[in-house]
Amino acid sequence: MHALVVYQSMSGNTRRIAEAVAEGLGSTMEVRLVEVAAAPAVVGDDVALLVVGGPTHAFGMGGGPPRQSVVRQAGGPLVPPGRGLREWLVGLRTSSPRLGSAAFDTRVVKPRMPGTAARAVARRLRAAGVRMVAPAQSFSVTGAQGRPAAGELERARRWGEALAAVHAAPSGP
């Protein structure tokens, strides 16, 4: 049994946060980190914990027109081609009724924008029949083309450790 961390990253910020989360999870369990375009459509019985994250765009989870807008603004190869987080979640299937999950996002610090991709991801995970093991989590970045804000990589690593601990704790009757 291992953890699967699936992320969508437009400019590398969310990838860096996902790597830190995976590092924290890896302190007590095996972890596979994968960009959403390469993520499996079916999460098998070998996955015990699914952690999913993406950037907050257009007040929520990017995709469709918001993702296309980021591609235009980037003007380069920042946005990975292929399926995005929204499309992956629509088709997500799991063969494990015991699968636990958690959701995270990255959000620009200044100007502070409303909305969160993590809550939208969590809703879609629950709709797919996956139980949440922790509340949705947001991590701050300094700008769309910036970096994770000071301390956020360490906070993401600690969050990963906490997720692994929650998952390892025996569940009640």
Accessible surface in RSA format (square Angstrom, percent):
REM  Atomic radii and reference values for relative SASA: ProtOr
REM  Chains: A
REM  Algorithm: Lee & Richards
REM  Probe-radius: 1.40
REM  Slices: 20
REM RES _ NUM      All-atoms   Total-Side   Main-Chain    Non-polar    All polar
REM                ABS   REL    ABS   REL    ABS   REL    ABS   REL    ABS   REL
RES MET A   1   127.31  65.9  69.11  45.7  58.20 138.6  58.55  49.8  68.75  91.1
RES HIS A   2    21.92  12.0  21.92  15.2   0.00   0.0  11.92  12.3   9.99  11.6
RES ALA A   3     0.00   0.0   0.00   0.0   0.00   0.0   0.00   0.0   0.00   0.0
RES LEU A   4     0.82   0.5   0.82   0.6   0.00   0.0   0.82   0.6   0.00   0.0
RES VAL A   5     0.00   0.0   0.00   0.0   0.00   0.0   0.00   0.0   0.00   0.0
RES VAL A   6     0.00   0.0   0.00   0.0   0.00   0.0   0.00   0.0   0.00   0.0
RES TYR A   7    20.76   9.7  20.76  11.8   0.00   0.0   2.16   1.6  18.59  22.9
RES GLN A   8     2.87   1.6   2.87   2.1   0.00   0.0   0.20   0.4   2.67   2.0
RES SER A   9     7.46   6.3   5.44   7.3   2.02   4.7   5.30  11.3   2.15   3.0
RES MET A  10     8.94   4.6   7.38   4.9   1.56   3.7   7.41   6.3   1.53   2.0
RES SER A  11    28.48  24.1   7.87  10.5  20.61  47.5   5.94  12.7  22.53  31.6
RES GLY A  12    10.47  12.9   0.00   N/A  10.47  12.9   7.67  21.1   2.79   6.3
RES ASN A  13     7.50   5.2   7.37   7.1   0.14   0.3   4.52  10.9   2.98   2.9
RES THR A  14     1.79   1.3   1.46   1.5   0.33   0.8   0.00   0.0   1.79   2.7
RES ARG A  15    84.83  35.6  84.83  43.2   0.00   0.0  26.46  36.2  58.37  35.4
RES ARG A  16    37.07  15.6  34.76  17.7   2.30   5.5  18.17  24.8  18.90  11.5
RES ILE A  17     0.00   0.0   0.00   0.0   0.00   0.0   0.00   0.0   0.00   0.0
RES ALA A  18     0.00   0.0   0.00   0.0   0.00   0.0   0.00   0.0   0.00   0.0
RES GLU A  19    70.99  40.8  64.78  49.0   6.21  14.8  25.89  50.1  45.10  36.8
RES ALA A  20     9.97   9.2   7.10  11.0   2.87   6.5   9.58  13.5   0.39   1.0
RES VAL A  21     0.00   0.0   0.00   0.0   0.00   0.0   0.00   0.0   0.00   0.0
RES ALA A  22    12.41  11.4   9.75  15.1   2.66   6.0  10.18  14.3   2.24   5.9
RES GLU A  23   115.76  66.5  98.19  74.3  17.57  41.8  44.27  85.6  71.50  58.4
RES GLY A  24     0.48   0.6   0.00   N/A   0.48   0.6   0.48   1.3   0.00   0.0
RES LEU A  25     0.00   0.0   0.00   0.0   0.00   0.0   0.00   0.0   0.00   0.0
RES GLY A  26    41.74  51.5   0.00   N/A  41.74  51.5  16.09  44.2  25.64  57.4
RES SER A  27    69.08  58.4  29.27  39.1  39.81  91.7  38.19  81.3  30.89  43.3
RES THR A  28   100.45  71.4  61.37  62.2  39.09  93.2  70.74  95.0  29.72  44.9
RES MET A  29    37.83  19.6  22.47  14.9  15.36  36.6  31.62  26.9   6.21   8.2
RES GLU A  30   127.44  73.2 111.84  84.6  15.60  37.1  43.85  84.8  83.59  68.2
RES VAL A  31    39.56  26.0   8.83   8.0  30.73  74.0   8.88   7.7  30.67  83.2
RES ARG A  32   112.76  47.3 108.83  55.5   3.93   9.4  45.54  62.2  67.21  40.7
RES LEU A  33    65.37  36.4  36.85  26.4  28.52  71.7  36.85  25.9  28.52  76.7
RES VAL A  34    14.89   9.8  11.18  10.1   3.71   8.9  14.89  12.9   0.00   0.0
RES GLU A  35    34.95  20.1  31.00  23.5   3.95   9.4  26.94  52.1   8.01   6.5
RES VAL A  36     0.00   0.0   0.00   0.0   0.00   0.0   0.00   0.0   0.00   0.0
RES ALA A  37    41.49  38.1  19.30  29.8  22.19  50.5  19.62  27.6  21.87  57.9
RES ALA A  38    70.09  64.4  45.90  70.8  24.19  55.0  56.10  79.0  13.99  37.0
RES ALA A  39     4.20   3.9   0.00   0.0   4.20   9.6   0.00   0.0   4.20  11.1
RES PRO A  40    40.24  29.3  29.39  26.8  10.85  39.4  40.22  33.2   0.02   0.1
RES ALA A  41    51.68  47.5  44.33  68.4   7.35  16.7  44.88  63.2   6.80  18.0
RES VAL A  42    84.93  55.9  73.21  66.3  11.72  28.2  73.21  63.6  11.72  31.8
RES VAL A  43     0.68   0.4   0.03   0.0   0.64   1.6   0.68   0.6   0.00   0.0
RES GLY A  44    22.86  28.2   0.00   N/A  22.86  28.2  18.05  49.5   4.80  10.8
RES ASP A  45    84.66  59.3  78.08  77.7   6.58  15.6  33.22  78.2  51.44  51.3
RES ASP A  46    81.38  57.0  73.98  73.6   7.40  17.5  40.61  95.6  40.77  40.7
RES VAL A  47     6.33   4.2   6.33   5.7   0.00   0.0   6.33   5.5   0.00   0.0
RES ALA A  48     7.43   6.8   4.01   6.2   3.42   7.8   6.06   8.5   1.38   3.7
RES LEU A  49     0.09   0.1   0.09   0.1   0.00   0.0   0.09   0.1   0.00   0.0
RES LEU A  50     0.00   0.0   0.00   0.0   0.00   0.0   0.00   0.0   0.00   0.0
RES VAL A  51     0.00   0.0   0.00   0.0   0.00   0.0   0.00   0.0   0.00   0.0
RES VAL A  52     0.00   0.0   0.00   0.0   0.00   0.0   0.00   0.0   0.00   0.0
RES GLY A  53     0.00   0.0   0.00   N/A   0.00   0.0   0.00   0.0   0.00   0.0
RES GLY A  54     0.43   0.5   0.00   N/A   0.43   0.5   0.43   1.2   0.00   0.0
RES PRO A  55    14.39  10.5  13.40  12.2   0.99   3.6  13.40  11.1   0.99   6.2
RES THR A  56    24.82  17.7   8.20   8.3  16.62  39.6   8.20  11.0  16.62  25.1
RES HIS A  57    36.10  19.7  31.47  21.9   4.63  11.9  22.15  22.8  13.95  16.2
RES ALA A  58    70.34  64.7  31.19  48.1  39.15  89.1  42.17  59.4  28.17  74.6
RES PHE A  59   123.84  62.0 105.61  65.4  18.22  47.4 106.26  64.4  17.58  50.3
RES GLY A  60    14.19  17.5   0.00   N/A  14.19  17.5  14.19  38.9   0.00   0.0
RES MET A  61     8.56   4.4   3.14   2.1   5.42  12.9   3.14   2.7   5.42   7.2
RES GLY A  62     2.73   3.4   0.00   N/A   2.73   3.4   0.28   0.8   2.46   5.5
RES GLY A  63     2.94   3.6   0.00   N/A   2.94   3.6   1.09   3.0   1.85   4.1
RES GLY A  64    27.16  33.5   0.00   N/A  27.16  33.5  24.61  67.5   2.54   5.7
RES PRO A  65   101.37  73.9  97.95  89.3   3.42  12.4  99.57  82.2   1.80  11.2
RES PRO A  66    33.36  24.3  25.09  22.9   8.28  30.1  32.58  26.9   0.78   4.9
RES ARG A  67    27.34  11.5  27.34  13.9   0.00   0.0   8.66  11.8  18.68  11.3
RES GLN A  68   102.91  57.5 100.60  73.5   2.31   5.5  31.93  68.0  70.98  53.8
RES SER A  69    31.51  26.6  31.05  41.4   0.46   1.1  14.38  30.6  17.13  24.0
RES VAL A  70    18.74  12.3  18.56  16.8   0.18   0.4  18.56  16.1   0.18   0.5
RES VAL A  71    69.62  45.8  66.59  60.3   3.03   7.3  66.74  58.0   2.88   7.8
RES ARG A  72   171.14  71.9 145.53  74.2  25.61  61.0  80.20 109.6  90.94  55.1
RES GLN A  73   143.40  80.2 106.35  77.7  37.04  88.2  47.05 100.1  96.35  73.1
RES ALA A  74    24.80  22.8   0.62   1.0  24.18  55.0   3.33   4.7  21.47  56.9
RES GLY A  75    70.20  86.6   0.00   N/A  70.20  86.6  35.09  96.3  35.11  78.6
RES GLY A  76    36.84  45.4   0.00   N/A  36.84  45.4  22.95  63.0  13.89  31.1
RES PRO A  77   137.86 100.5 105.45  96.1  32.42 117.8 116.23  96.0  21.63 134.4
RES LEU A  78    70.71  39.4  58.28  41.7  12.42  31.2  60.80  42.7   9.91  26.7
RES VAL A  79    17.84  11.7   4.43   4.0  13.41  32.3   4.43   3.8  13.41  36.4
RES PRO A  80    35.40  25.8  29.15  26.6   6.25  22.7  34.33  28.3   1.07   6.7
RES PRO A  81   120.54  87.8 105.74  96.4  14.80  53.8 116.37  96.1   4.17  25.9
RES GLY A  82    53.54  66.0   0.00   N/A  53.54  66.0  35.85  98.4  17.70  39.6
RES ARG A  83    81.11  34.1  67.22  34.3  13.89  33.1  40.99  56.0  40.12  24.3
RES GLY A  84     0.94   1.2   0.00   N/A   0.94   1.2   0.50   1.4   0.44   1.0
RES LEU A  85     2.72   1.5   2.38   1.7   0.34   0.8   2.38   1.7   0.34   0.9
RES ARG A  86    74.73  31.4  74.53  38.0   0.20   0.5  28.83  39.4  45.90  27.8
RES GLU A  87    80.45  46.2  68.29  51.7  12.15  28.9  49.90  96.5  30.54  24.9
RES TRP A  88     3.09   1.2   0.69   0.3   2.40   5.6   2.27   1.2   0.82   1.3
RES LEU A  89     6.74   3.8   0.15   0.1   6.59  16.6   0.26   0.2   6.48  17.4
RES VAL A  90    97.60  64.2  79.23  71.7  18.37  44.3  86.40  75.1  11.20  30.4
RES GLY A  91    34.83  43.0   0.00   N/A  34.83  43.0  28.76  78.9   6.07  13.6
RES LEU A  92     2.07   1.2   0.31   0.2   1.76   4.4   0.32   0.2   1.75   4.7
RES ARG A  93   142.74  59.9 139.67  71.2   3.08   7.3  60.00  82.0  82.74  50.1
RES THR A  94    41.00  29.2  12.91  13.1  28.09  67.0  13.72  18.4  27.28  41.2
RES SER A  95    63.80  53.9  38.13  50.9  25.67  59.1  44.60  95.0  19.20  26.9
RES SER A  96     6.16   5.2   2.09   2.8   4.07   9.4   1.53   3.3   4.63   6.5
RES PRO A  97   125.65  91.6  91.17  83.1  34.48 125.3 102.99  85.0  22.66 140.8
RES ARG A  98   158.35  66.5 150.15  76.5   8.19  19.5  72.14  98.6  86.21  52.2
RES LEU A  99     2.48   1.4   0.86   0.6   1.62   4.1   1.20   0.8   1.28   3.5
RES GLY A 100     0.74   0.9   0.00   N/A   0.74   0.9   0.74   2.0   0.00   0.0
RES SER A 101     0.00   0.0   0.00   0.0   0.00   0.0   0.00   0.0   0.00   0.0
RES ALA A 102     0.00   0.0   0.00   0.0   0.00   0.0   0.00   0.0   0.00   0.0
RES ALA A 103     0.00   0.0   0.00   0.0   0.00   0.0   0.00   0.0   0.00   0.0
RES PHE A 104     0.00   0.0   0.00   0.0   0.00   0.0   0.00   0.0   0.00   0.0
RES ASP A 105     0.00   0.0   0.00   0.0   0.00   0.0   0.00   0.0   0.00   0.0
RES THR A 106     4.91   3.5   3.19   3.2   1.72   4.1   0.02   0.0   4.89   7.4
RES ARG A 107    35.61  15.0  33.83  17.2   1.78   4.2   6.93   9.5  28.68  17.4
RES VAL A 108    42.04  27.7  36.93  33.4   5.12  12.3  36.93  32.1   5.12  13.9
RES VAL A 109    48.23  31.7  45.64  41.3   2.59   6.2  45.77  39.8   2.46   6.7
RES LYS A 110   167.57  81.7 154.11  94.6  13.46  32.1  97.58  87.8  69.99  74.6
RES PRO A 111    99.25  72.3  91.50  83.4   7.76  28.2  98.76  81.5   0.49   3.0
RES ARG A 112   151.61  63.7 126.48  64.5  25.13  59.8  62.10  84.9  89.51  54.2
RES MET A 113    92.92  48.1  89.82  59.4   3.10   7.4  75.90  64.5  17.02  22.5
RES PRO A 114    86.89  63.3  76.68  69.9  10.21  37.1  85.83  70.9   1.06   6.6
RES GLY A 115    25.59  31.6   0.00   N/A  25.59  31.6  16.19  44.4   9.40  21.1
RES THR A 116    16.20  11.5  10.46  10.6   5.74  13.7   9.42  12.7   6.78  10.3
RES ALA A 117     0.13   0.1   0.13   0.2   0.00   0.0   0.13   0.2   0.00   0.0
RES ALA A 118     0.71   0.7   0.71   1.1   0.00   0.0   0.71   1.0   0.00   0.0
RES ARG A 119   153.32  64.4 151.48  77.2   1.85   4.4  39.47  53.9 113.85  69.0
RES ALA A 120    11.72  10.8  11.12  17.2   0.60   1.4  11.42  16.1   0.30   0.8
RES VAL A 121     0.00   0.0   0.00   0.0   0.00   0.0   0.00   0.0   0.00   0.0
RES ALA A 122     4.19   3.9   4.19   6.5   0.00   0.0   4.19   5.9   0.00   0.0
RES ARG A 123   138.12  58.0 132.65  67.6   5.48  13.0  57.98  79.2  80.14  48.6
RES ARG A 124    77.28  32.4  73.40  37.4   3.88   9.2  21.07  28.8  56.20  34.1
RES LEU A 125     0.00   0.0   0.00   0.0   0.00   0.0   0.00   0.0   0.00   0.0
RES ARG A 126   127.37  53.5 111.57  56.9  15.80  37.6  51.69  70.6  75.69  45.9
RES ALA A 127    92.08  84.7  47.99  74.1  44.09 100.3  61.02  85.9  31.06  82.3
RES ALA A 128    36.56  33.6   6.03   9.3  30.53  69.5  19.63  27.6  16.93  44.9
RES GLY A 129    62.62  77.2   0.00   N/A  62.62  77.2  36.11  99.1  26.51  59.4
RES VAL A 130     3.56   2.3   0.10   0.1   3.45   8.3   1.84   1.6   1.71   4.7
RES ARG A 131   129.72  54.5 121.09  61.7   8.62  20.5  67.64  92.4  62.07  37.6
RES MET A 132    44.49  23.0  18.26  12.1  26.22  62.4  18.26  15.5  26.22  34.7
RES VAL A 133    28.88  19.0   6.25   5.7  22.62  54.5  14.53  12.6  14.35  38.9
RES ALA A 134    18.43  16.9   9.34  14.4   9.09  20.7  15.85  22.3   2.58   6.8
RES PRO A 135   114.98  83.8 101.65  92.7  13.32  48.4 113.65  93.8   1.33   8.2
RES ALA A 136    36.91  33.9   9.09  14.0  27.82  63.3   9.43  13.3  27.48  72.8
RES GLN A 137    44.79  25.0  43.32  31.7   1.47   3.5   2.33   5.0  42.46  32.2
RES SER A 138    34.33  29.0  24.53  32.7   9.80  22.6  18.43  39.3  15.89  22.3
RES PHE A 139     0.71   0.4   0.00   0.0   0.71   1.9   0.71   0.4   0.00   0.0
RES SER A 140    29.70  25.1  29.48  39.3   0.22   0.5   5.33  11.3  24.37  34.1
RES VAL A 141     5.68   3.7   5.68   5.1   0.00   0.0   5.68   4.9   0.00   0.0
RES THR A 142    81.03  57.6  57.33  58.1  23.69  56.5  53.19  71.4  27.84  42.1
RES GLY A 143    15.81  19.5   0.00   N/A  15.81  19.5  15.81  43.4   0.00   0.0
RES ALA A 144    58.17  53.5  43.64  67.3  14.53  33.1  50.54  71.2   7.64  20.2
RES GLN A 145   115.99  64.9  85.07  62.2  30.91  73.6  63.20 134.5  52.79  40.0
RES GLY A 146    21.91  27.0   0.00   N/A  21.91  27.0  18.30  50.2   3.61   8.1
RES ARG A 147   144.10  60.5 144.10  73.5   0.00   0.0  59.02  80.7  85.08  51.6
RES PRO A 148    16.97  12.4   3.50   3.2  13.46  48.9   3.50   2.9  13.46  83.7
RES ALA A 149    20.17  18.5  17.19  26.5   2.98   6.8  17.62  24.8   2.55   6.7
RES ALA A 150   107.92  99.2  69.32 107.0  38.60  87.8  81.61 114.9  26.32  69.7
RES GLY A 151    52.64  64.9   0.00   N/A  52.64  64.9  35.71  98.0  16.93  37.9
RES GLU A 152    17.37  10.0  17.35  13.1   0.01   0.0   2.85   5.5  14.51  11.8
RES LEU A 153    74.89  41.7  72.79  52.1   2.09   5.3  73.10  51.3   1.78   4.8
RES GLU A 154    72.65  41.7  67.98  51.4   4.67  11.1  41.94  81.1  30.71  25.1
RES ARG A 155    71.69  30.1  71.11  36.3   0.57   1.4  42.52  58.1  29.17  17.7
RES ALA A 156     0.00   0.0   0.00   0.0   0.00   0.0   0.00   0.0   0.00   0.0
RES ARG A 157    58.01  24.4  58.01  29.6   0.00   0.0  16.24  22.2  41.77  25.3
RES ARG A 158   118.90  49.9 114.81  58.5   4.09   9.7  49.20  67.2  69.70  42.2
RES TRP A 159    28.89  11.6  23.91  11.6   4.98  11.7  23.53  12.5   5.36   8.7
RES GLY A 160     0.00   0.0   0.00   N/A   0.00   0.0   0.00   0.0   0.00   0.0
RES GLU A 161    61.38  35.2  56.78  43.0   4.59  10.9  18.22  35.2  43.15  35.2
RES ALA A 162    50.98  46.9  44.01  67.9   6.97  15.8  50.26  70.8   0.72   1.9
RES LEU A 163     2.54   1.4   2.42   1.7   0.12   0.3   2.54   1.8   0.00   0.0
RES ALA A 164     1.94   1.8   0.20   0.3   1.74   4.0   0.21   0.3   1.73   4.6
RES ALA A 165    62.46  57.4  50.27  77.6  12.18  27.7  56.76  79.9   5.70  15.1
RES VAL A 166    77.10  50.7  65.19  59.0  11.92  28.7  69.27  60.2   7.84  21.3
RES HIS A 167    61.22  33.5  43.74  30.4  17.49  44.7  44.84  46.2  16.38  19.1
RES ALA A 168    78.34  72.0  45.23  69.8  33.11  75.3  54.24  76.4  24.10  63.8
RES ALA A 169    55.93  51.4  40.56  62.6  15.38  35.0  46.30  65.2   9.63  25.5
RES PRO A 170   130.67  95.2 101.13  92.2  29.54 107.4 111.96  92.4  18.71 116.3
RES SER A 171   108.02  91.3  75.90 101.3  32.13  74.0  50.10 106.7  57.92  81.1
RES GLY A 172    61.31  75.6   0.00   N/A  61.31  75.6  31.65  86.8  29.67  66.4
RES PRO A 173   191.36 139.5 114.66 104.5  76.70 278.8 154.43 127.5  36.93 229.6
END  Absolute sums over single chains surface
CHAIN  1 A     8215.2       6147.1       2068.1       4966.0       3249.3
END  Absolute sums over all chains
TOTAL          8215.2       6147.1       2068.1       4966.0       3249.3
